[in-house]
């Protein structure tokens, strides 16, 4: 039996405050195989984003991942990796699409430079090679006139375009796993579906996708498009319901 790409066991992420301990994630376990899509659905504040951030060890004080938690990716326990090892994984083997693009993007650099930096750091590309690759990825996410948009700063783009920039950044290194924290809420339905299709690797490649979404959503549910295979694809998709810092239920999605 093929081992899962990502295996999480008894993940506990707590925040220690003067008011007491907030158990944001308390004993969560799940697996994601290569090419699979996992959806984590739950109300605001139930721990979806903290779970996503924990996978890449992006939890800041006063939060911490508790001892005994295991986050195994490609056979290595992320919890025990050194700083250099985890940096080699972030943005390279595992990418994350953050929920708030205006907070995630640096306002003093053009969006093209920020997307290109991923390729310069992880692939050793020249400045021009990285720039060309960044423009290509921006165009892939549906940004019109990508060459010109790449020269603009985050505040010059709409909310939807900023989200596409983060998606382009996540796709740059063709990661094995993309963690998407409610990534397409500002996109129209058609573009939303197309971006999810590409993010999950079905636009070329075999990529796993772990995605969060609110439990209450007006219109088509934000996980639905990721669960509809194209052209007769046979992939396993599942949706996990989260509530009160634990996984409440698991269900397959056709």
Secondary structure, DSSP 4 states (H G I P E B T S, - for coil): -PPPSEEEEEEEEEEEETTEEEEEEEEEEEEE-TT-EEEEEE-TTSSHHHHHHHHTT-PPTTEEEPTT-EEEETTEEGGG--HHHHHHHBTTTEEEE-S-HHHHS-TTSBHHHHHHHHHHHHH---HHHHHHHHHHHHHHTT-TTHHHHTTSBGGGS-HHHHHHHHHHHHHTTT-SEEEEESTTTTS-HHHHHHHHHHHTTTTSS--EEEEEEESS-SSS-TTTGGGS-STT----EEEEEEETTEEEEEEE--
